[in-house]
Amino acid sequence: MPSAEVEHSVEVRVPRRVAWGFWSDPSNWTLDPGIQSVEIDGPFAPGTVGTTKSKDQETQWTITSVDAGTLRAQPTAPDKGSQ
C-alpha cells in the first residue's frame, strides 16, 4: 500500500482550543478549494474511517490517533468489492 505523509500548519491568533475545535470538524475541511467532500463514519477518534474526495481522487483513511491538537490518520486500502 502506498504511504503518504502530509503536514500543514498555519499561524492564527486564536486559542488552541478554538483552532482544534475548527479542525476536528471534518465538514470544515471542504473550505480547502482542493477538497470536494469529506465523509467520516463515526466520532473524531482512533479507529474511525473517513473518505476525502478531490477533483482527481478519492482517499479512504483511518484515524490512528488524536492527541491534544494532533491528528494522525493512515490511508486504507479500498474495498475491492466496491470497484
C-alpha positions in Angstrom: 0.0 0.0 0.0 1.4 3.4 -0.9 2.3 5.6 2.1 2.0 9.3 2.3 2.6 11.9 5.0 1.1 15.4 4.8 1.9 18.2 7.2 0.4 21.6 7.1 0.5 24.4 9.6 -0.9 28.0 9.8 -0.4 30.6 12.4 -3.5 32.1 13.8 -4.2 34.3 16.7 -6.9 32.3 18.4 -6.7 30.0 21.5 -5.6 26.5 20.7 -8.9 25.0 21.7 -10.7 27.2 19.2 -8.4 26.2 16.3 -8.7 22.5 17.3 -12.4 22.8 17.5 -12.5 24.1 14.0 -10.0 21.5 12.6 -11.6 18.5 14.3 -14.9 19.1 12.4 -14.3 17.5 9.0 -17.1 19.5 7.4 -14.7 22.5 7.7 -12.1 20.7 5.6 -14.1 21.5 2.4 -13.2 25.1 2.9 -10.0 24.0 1.1 -10.7 24.5 -2.6 -9.0 21.3 -3.5 -11.4 19.2 -1.4 -14.9 18.4 -2.8 -16.2 16.4 0.1 -15.3 14.6 3.3 -17.2 11.8 4.9 -16.5 10.4 8.4 -18.1 7.2 9.7 -18.2 7.8 13.4 -16.6 10.1 16.0 -13.4 12.0 15.6 -11.4 9.3 17.4 -9.0 6.5 16.7 -10.4 3.7 14.5 -12.9 5.9 12.7 -12.8 5.6 8.9 -13.3 8.5 6.5 -13.1 9.4 2.9 -11.8 12.6 1.3 -12.8 13.3 -2.3 -11.0 15.8 -4.5 -11.4 16.5 -8.2 -8.8 13.9 -9.2 -9.0 11.2 -6.5 -10.8 9.6 -3.5 -8.8 8.7 -0.5 -10.0 6.4 2.3 -8.3 6.8 5.7 -8.5 5.6 9.3 -7.8 7.9 12.2 -4.9 6.2 14.1 -4.6 8.7 17.0 -5.8 12.0 18.3 -3.6 13.7 20.9 -4.2 17.2 22.2 -4.4 19.0 18.9 -2.6 16.5 16.7 -4.4 14.1 14.3 -2.8 11.1 12.8 -4.6 9.2 10.0 -3.4 6.4 7.7 -4.7 5.7 4.2 -6.6 2.4 4.0 -6.9 0.1 1.0 -10.1 0.5 -1.0 -12.7 -2.3 -0.7 -12.1 -4.4 -3.8 -15.8 -5.3 -3.9 -16.7 -1.6 -4.5 -14.5 -1.0 -7.5 
